[in-house]
Amino acid sequence: MGGPSARVVPILTQDYPTPAERPLNARLASEKAAEVFGLKLPDWRIGLQKSVRVLVAEMS
């Protein structure tokens, strides 16, 4: 892992070879959970930031 300074380069789905076909848009739709259960999922970037912090701390 490159730590917090790692550079992330976005690519298109079709540029990432995998044995299984993947949808072009694989984001999770959470509107139904919000509607039925009153749940609002936090923005994915918040969870990512927390996960990266934990990983960096474990590597130090």
MODELLER restraints for C-alpha pairs under 7 A, 6 or more apart:
rsr = mdl.restraints
at = mdl.atoms
rsr.add(forms.Gaussian(group=physical.xy_distance, feature=features.Distance(at['CA:3:A'], at['CA:56:A']), mean=6.17, stdev=0.5))
rsr.add(forms.Gaussian(group=physical.xy_distance, feature=features.Distance(at['CA:13:A'], at['CA:24:A']), mean=6.05, stdev=0.5))
rsr.add(forms.Gaussian(group=physical.xy_distance, feature=features.Distance(at['CA:33:A'], at['CA:39:A']), mean=5.80, stdev=0.5))
rsr.add(forms.Gaussian(group=physical.xy_distance, feature=features.Distance(at['CA:34:A'], at['CA:40:A']), mean=5.30, stdev=0.5))
